[in-house]
């Protein structure tokens, strides 16, 4: 995944590669190697860490993805 990807490319990547949340069809998630759960909501276009109450910026999400998911 490219850090300069458009929102459409990002969402396509997430829907194609992440797990769909069991209660919400518009939320997808991955388990990071450090034990955190990173989620993305298609409706709000926001990232969440460990629960759906703790949002993080897209920049923070990309950093986590590259550090604990893609490069390992």
C-alpha positions in Angstrom: 0.0 0.0 0.0 1.3 3.4 -1.0 1.4 6.3 1.5 0.1 8.6 -1.2 -2.9 6.4 -2.2 -6.2 8.0 -2.8 -9.1 7.3 -0.4 -10.7 5.0 -3.1 -7.4 3.0 -3.4 -7.1 2.8 0.3 -10.7 1.6 0.8 -10.3 -1.0 -2.0 -7.1 -2.3 -0.3 -8.9 -2.5 3.1 -12.0 -4.2 1.8 -9.8 -6.7 -0.2 -7.3 -7.5 2.5 -8.7 -6.8 6.0 -11.3 -8.8 8.0 -14.8 -7.5 8.1 -16.2 -6.7 11.6 -18.7 -9.3 12.7 -21.3 -6.7 13.9 -20.8 -3.9 11.3 -20.5 -4.5 7.6 -18.9 -1.1 7.1 -16.0 -1.7 9.5 -12.8 -3.6 8.7 -9.9 -4.5 10.9 -6.4 -6.1 11.1 -4.4 -7.4 14.0 -1.0 -5.7 14.1 2.1 -7.6 15.1 2.3 -5.5 18.3 -1.1 -6.9 19.5 -3.1 -3.8 18.6 -6.3 -3.9 16.5 -6.5 -1.3 13.8 -10.0 -0.7 12.4 -11.3 1.4 9.5 -14.9 2.7 9.1 -16.0 3.1 5.5 -18.9 5.4 6.6 -16.8 7.9 8.6 -13.5 7.3 6.7 -11.8 7.1 10.1 -9.3 4.8 11.7 -9.6 3.4 15.2 -7.1 1.6 17.5 -8.1 -1.2 19.8 -11.8 -0.2 20.1 -14.3 1.9 18.1 -14.1 4.8 20.6 -10.4 5.6 20.1 -9.8 7.3 16.7 -6.4 8.0 15.3 -5.3 10.1 12.3 -4.7 8.6 8.9 -1.0 9.5 9.3 -0.8 7.5 12.6 -2.6 4.6 11.0 -0.2 4.5 8.0 2.7 4.5 10.4 1.3 1.6 12.4 0.5 -0.3 9.2 4.0 0.1 7.8 5.7 -0.6 11.1 3.6 -3.6 12.4 1.9 -5.1 9.3 3.4 -4.6 5.9 7.1 -4.6 6.5 7.2 -7.7 8.7 
